[in-house]
Amino acid sequence: MSEEEREMVDGGQRGRPGRRSVAEKKDAVLALLSGKATVDQLALKYGVRGETIEKWRDAAMVGVGALVKRLPSGNPEQIPGLQSK
């Protein structure tokens, strides 16, 4: 990871080790999927391995897939509270 990437993640400070809340995992996955951060940047920020970030992403994608399958038409626009930005 370059020095520039380190500075992008909380001033280059590694995140605290330990369990992450659902909100932290959600924020990490959204940052990853939106392209705002890389796996390495998020791993550094949250004090976990890159593989952990990838597992969070994979779990989120499984959940999204299951949710879409439950919709009558399979149309994600029918998800309550989902808004296009």
C-alpha positions in Angstrom: 0.0 0.0 0.0 1.4 3.4 -0.9 1.9 6.2 1.5 -0.9 8.1 -0.2 -3.3 5.3 0.4 -2.3 5.1 4.1 -3.0 8.8 4.5 -6.5 8.3 3.0 -7.3 5.9 5.9 -7.6 7.8 9.1 -4.3 9.6 8.7 -2.4 6.3 8.3 -3.4 4.9 11.7 -4.4 1.3 11.9 -7.9 0.7 13.2 -8.5 -0.8 16.6 -8.5 -4.6 16.6 -11.5 -6.6 17.8 -15.1 -7.2 16.7 -16.7 -4.8 14.3 -20.3 -3.6 14.6 -22.9 -4.2 11.9 -22.8 -0.5 11.1 -19.0 -0.6 10.6 -19.3 -3.7 8.3 -22.1 -2.0 6.3 -20.0 1.2 5.9 -17.0 -0.8 4.8 -18.9 -2.8 2.2 -20.6 0.3 0.8 -17.3 2.1 0.5 -15.8 -1.0 -1.2 -18.8 -1.4 -3.6 -19.0 2.3 -4.4 -15.2 2.4 -5.2 -14.5 4.9 -2.5 -11.9 2.6 -0.9 -9.9 -0.5 -1.7 -9.9 -3.8 0.3 -6.4 -2.9 1.6 -7.5 0.6 2.7 -10.6 -0.8 4.5 -8.6 -3.5 6.2 -6.1 -1.0 7.5 -8.9 1.3 8.7 -10.9 -1.4 10.5 -7.9 -3.3 11.8 -8.8 -6.6 10.0 -7.3 -8.7 7.2 -8.3 -8.1 3.6 -9.9 -11.5 3.6 -12.2 -10.3 6.3 -13.4 -7.4 4.2 -13.9 -9.7 1.3 -16.0 -12.0 3.5 -18.2 -9.0 4.6 -18.7 -8.1 0.9 -19.5 -11.7 0.0 -22.1 -12.0 2.9 -23.7 -8.7 1.8 -24.0 -9.9 -1.8 -25.6 -13.1 -0.6 -28.1 -11.1 1.5 -28.9 -8.8 -1.4 -29.4 -11.8 -3.7 -31.8 -13.4 -1.3 -33.7 -10.2 -0.9 -34.1 -9.8 -4.6 -35.3 -13.4 -5.1 -38.1 -12.8 -2.5 -39.5 -9.9 -4.6 -42.5 -11.0 -6.7 -40.9 -9.6 -9.9 -37.3 -9.8 -8.9 -37.2 -6.0 -9.3 -34.9 -4.3 -6.8 -36.9 -1.1 -7.1 -39.6 -2.7 -5.1 -37.4 -2.9 -2.0 -38.9 -0.5 0.6 -36.6 2.3 1.5 -34.3 1.8 -1.5 -33.7 5.1 -3.3 -31.7 5.8 -6.4 -29.0 8.4 -5.9 
